[in-house]
Amino acid sequence: MREARFRDHFWSTDLTSTVGYDSIIQHLNDGRKNCKEFEDFLKERAIIEEKYGKELINLSKKKPCGQTELNTLKRSLDVFKQQIDNVGQGHIQLAQTLREEAKKMEDFREKQKLHRKKIELIMEAIHKNRNLQYKKTMEAKRLYEQRCRDKDEAEQAVHRNANLVTQKQQEKLFLKLAQTKSALEDSDRSYQQSVTTLEKIREEWQKEHIKACEFFETQECERINYFRNALWLHVNQLSQDCVQNDEKYEEIRKSLEMCSIEKDIDFYVNLRKTGSLAPAPVVYENYYNTQRNATAVRSPVPVAISRRGPLPTPTSAPGEPDYATVDGYSLIHH
């Protein structure tokens, strides 16, 4: 249970002072400024989140990342890039949420400002009326005190000159005394009326001051509660974003668990294999040994040769050269 209340602790013994009221107004203005700062913080955070989200999306879509991988690891990389894209989308959505929360804070500030303005206008009018009446009362008091002094001086003049002046002079002294008494009575009535009016205004101001203190205290409680809840909600949103991101990362981990080194190796071998025979060893060959080996290869070896029958003796047709044979060769005679 709270014990400290605005209505009990923001007064001043000086009737015309507004020090207590001014202190409350300053505190409310500071609170409004603090809400505005948090509102701006949310807007700036939204810009950062949106920029980060867009850069993540661009990174996942445009930056190569294991693009020549095969089989299960390729599928894991596809999941990885898709989930990074999803993380980026999540940051963009968070940015929009933060902007909405900033707008709510702005609406709350403006609503409180509008309601407060009504009370402030009432209090400003009461303060002005109170101070004006106080000034009139102090002027009436000053005039009343002056009339009291004038009456006292007139009485003293009558007593001092009772046996020293003529009848006519005494009449003037008595006339002046009567005039000062009459003026005193008028100033006294005016002074009393001013005091009465000031008291009514003071009572009215006091009631309105108490009402204003209670209203401002209620507003401040609402502001603190709203600000605290807004901070709490903001942190929850950030936590939720982290949880959602971790769920996306978990999808990547699950995909990586399905990645098989053996399957990827087998897949590559079957896809890109070039043959299963390795080249024969390269041996040293001595040049001279090679030549001797070549001569040995050319040595006579009985080879079965098929024999054809003797060539026929060519005959010459009329008008053609004559042929002759010598040792089996044909000669042409021209």
Solvent accessible surface area in square Angstrom, and as a share of the most:
residue,aa,sasa,rsa
1,M,214,0.96
2,R,123,0.45
3,E,157,0.70
4,A,73,0.57
5,R,78,0.28
6,F,38,0.16
7,R,94,0.34
8,D,82,0.43
9,H,116,0.52
10,F,55,0.23
11,W,97,0.34
12,S,43,0.28
13,T,152,0.88
14,D,74,0.38
15,L,36,0.18
16,T,42,0.24
17,S,30,0.20
18,T,37,0.22
19,V,90,0.52
20,G,7,0.07
21,Y,19,0.07
22,D,73,0.38
23,S,53,0.34
24,I,2,0.01
25,I,27,0.14
26,Q,103,0.46
27,H,87,0.39
28,L,8,0.04
29,N,61,0.31
30,D,61,0.31
31,G,1,0.01
32,R,66,0.24
33,K,124,0.53
34,N,64,0.33
35,C,1,0.00
36,K,77,0.33
37,E,92,0.41
38,F,17,0.07
39,E,1,0.01
40,D,54,0.28
41,F,107,0.45
42,L,3,0.01
43,K,82,0.35
44,E,100,0.45
45,R,67,0.25
46,A,0,0.00
47,I,94,0.48
48,I,109,0.55
49,E,10,0.04
50,E,47,0.21
51,K,127,0.54
52,Y,104,0.39
53,G,0,0.00
54,K,103,0.44
55,E,91,0.41
56,L,22,0.11
57,I,20,0.10
58,N,72,0.37
59,L,95,0.47
60,S,10,0.06
61,K,142,0.60
62,K,157,0.66
63,K,118,0.50
64,P,80,0.51
65,C,52,0.31
66,G,39,0.38
67,Q,136,0.60
68,T,116,0.67
69,E,66,0.30
70,L,46,0.23
71,N,31,0.16
72,T,6,0.03
73,L,56,0.28
74,K,87,0.37
75,R,137,0.50
76,S,2,0.01
77,L,34,0.17
78,D,75,0.39
79,V,47,0.27
80,F,74,0.31
81,K,50,0.21
82,Q,97,0.43
83,Q,25,0.11
84,I,25,0.13
85,D,17,0.09
86,N,43,0.22
87,V,2,0.01
88,G,0,0.00
89,Q,89,0.40
90,G,17,0.16
91,H,19,0.09
92,I,47,0.24
93,Q,114,0.51
94,L,13,0.07
95,A,0,0.00
96,Q,84,0.38
97,T,33,0.19
98,L,0,0.00
99,R,82,0.30
100,E,84,0.38
101,E,27,0.12
102,A,1,0.01
103,K,109,0.46
104,K,106,0.45
105,M,2,0.01
106,E,55,0.25
107,D,72,0.37
108,F,32,0.13
109,R,16,0.06
110,E,77,0.35
111,K,125,0.53
112,Q,23,0.10
113,K,94,0.40
114,L,111,0.55
115,H,73,0.32
116,R,22,0.08
117,K,97,0.41
118,K,121,0.51
119,I,40,0.20
120,E,23,0.10
121,L,97,0.48
122,I,82,0.41
123,M,1,0.00
124,E,94,0.42
125,A,62,0.48
126,I,17,0.09
127,H,18,0.08
128,K,155,0.66
129,N,70,0.36
130,R,0,0.00
131,N,53,0.27
132,L,91,0.45
133,Q,21,0.09
134,Y,67,0.26
135,K,144,0.61
136,K,112,0.47
137,T,2,0.01
138,M,74,0.33
139,E,89,0.40
140,A,12,0.09
141,K,75,0.32
142,R,125,0.46
143,L,64,0.32
144,Y,56,0.21
145,E,68,0.30
146,Q,63,0.28
147,R,70,0.25
148,C,34,0.20
149,R,117,0.43
150,D,39,0.20
151,K,40,0.17
152,D,63,0.32
153,E,111,0.50
154,A,3,0.03
155,E,50,0.23
156,Q,97,0.43
157,A,18,0.14
158,V,14,0.08
159,H,143,0.64
160,R,150,0.55
161,N,39,0.20
162,A,44,0.34
163,N,145,0.74
164,L,144,0.72
165,V,38,0.22
166,T,83,0.49
167,Q,125,0.56
168,K,137,0.58
169,Q,88,0.39
170,Q,39,0.17
171,E,97,0.43
172,K,125,0.53
173,L,37,0.18
174,F,109,0.46
175,L,107,0.53
176,K,119,0.50
177,L,20,0.10
178,A,54,0.42
179,Q,105,0.47
180,T,15,0.09
181,K,85,0.36
182,S,57,0.37
183,A,31,0.24
184,L,27,0.13
185,E,100,0.45
186,D,72,0.37
187,S,6,0.04
188,D,38,0.20
189,R,128,0.47
190,S,51,0.33
191,Y,43,0.17
192,Q,104,0.46
193,Q,118,0.53
194,S,16,0.10
195,V,66,0.38
196,T,73,0.42
197,T,57,0.33
198,L,17,0.08
199,E,67,0.30
200,K,136,0.58
201,I,17,0.09
202,R,71,0.26
203,E,81,0.36
204,E,89,0.40
205,W,20,0.07
206,Q,65,0.29
207,K,134,0.57
208,E,38,0.17
209,H,4,0.02
210,I,39,0.20
211,K,117,0.50
212,A,1,0.01
213,C,2,0.01
214,E,70,0.31
215,F,61,0.25
216,F,1,0.00
217,E,12,0.05
218,T,74,0.43
219,Q,10,0.05
220,E,10,0.04
221,C,55,0.33
222,E,87,0.39
223,R,24,0.09
224,I,93,0.47
225,N,68,0.35
226,Y,65,0.25
227,F,37,0.16
228,R,141,0.52
229,N,72,0.37
230,A,18,0.14
231,L,80,0.40
232,W,171,0.60
233,L,73,0.36
234,H,13,0.06
235,V,85,0.49
236,N,72,0.37
237,Q,21,0.09
238,L,37,0.19
239,S,57,0.37
240,Q,104,0.46
241,D,13,0.07
242,C,84,0.50
243,V,86,0.50
244,Q,72,0.32
245,N,16,0.08
246,D,74,0.38
247,E,104,0.47
248,K,39,0.17
249,Y,80,0.30
250,E,62,0.28
251,E,78,0.35
252,I,15,0.08
253,R,104,0.38
254,K,102,0.43
255,S,18,0.11
256,L,88,0.44
257,E,137,0.61
258,M,152,0.68
259,C,39,0.23
260,S,25,0.16
261,I,133,0.67
262,E,121,0.54
263,K,127,0.54
264,D,24,0.13
265,I,99,0.50
266,D,82,0.43
267,F,82,0.34
268,Y,115,0.44
269,V,72,0.41
270,N,102,0.53
271,L,86,0.43
272,R,139,0.51
273,K,142,0.60
274,T,142,0.82
275,G,65,0.63
276,S,116,0.75
277,L,172,0.85
278,A,90,0.70
279,P,128,0.80
280,A,85,0.66
281,P,121,0.76
282,V,148,0.85
283,V,108,0.62
284,Y,186,0.71
285,E,131,0.59
286,N,53,0.27
287,Y,141,0.53
288,Y,144,0.55
289,N,68,0.35
290,T,63,0.37
291,Q,88,0.39
292,R,151,0.55
293,N,95,0.49
294,A,37,0.29
295,T,78,0.46
296,A,68,0.53
297,V,120,0.69
298,R,180,0.66
299,S,56,0.36
300,P,137,0.86
301,V,96,0.55
302,P,135,0.85
303,V,110,0.63
304,A,106,0.82
305,I,130,0.66
306,S,103,0.67
307,R,218,0.79
308,R,223,0.81
309,G,58,0.56
310,P,135,0.85
311,L,148,0.74
312,P,115,0.72
313,T,98,0.57
314,P,43,0.27
315,T,120,0.70
316,S,41,0.27
317,A,46,0.36
318,P,138,0.87
319,G,90,0.87
320,E,94,0.42
321,P,53,0.33
322,D,82,0.42
323,Y,87,0.33
324,A,29,0.23
325,T,68,0.40
326,V,80,0.46
327,D,135,0.70
328,G,66,0.64
329,Y,162,0.62
330,S,61,0.40
331,L,84,0.42
332,I,86,0.44
333,H,92,0.41
334,H,197,0.88
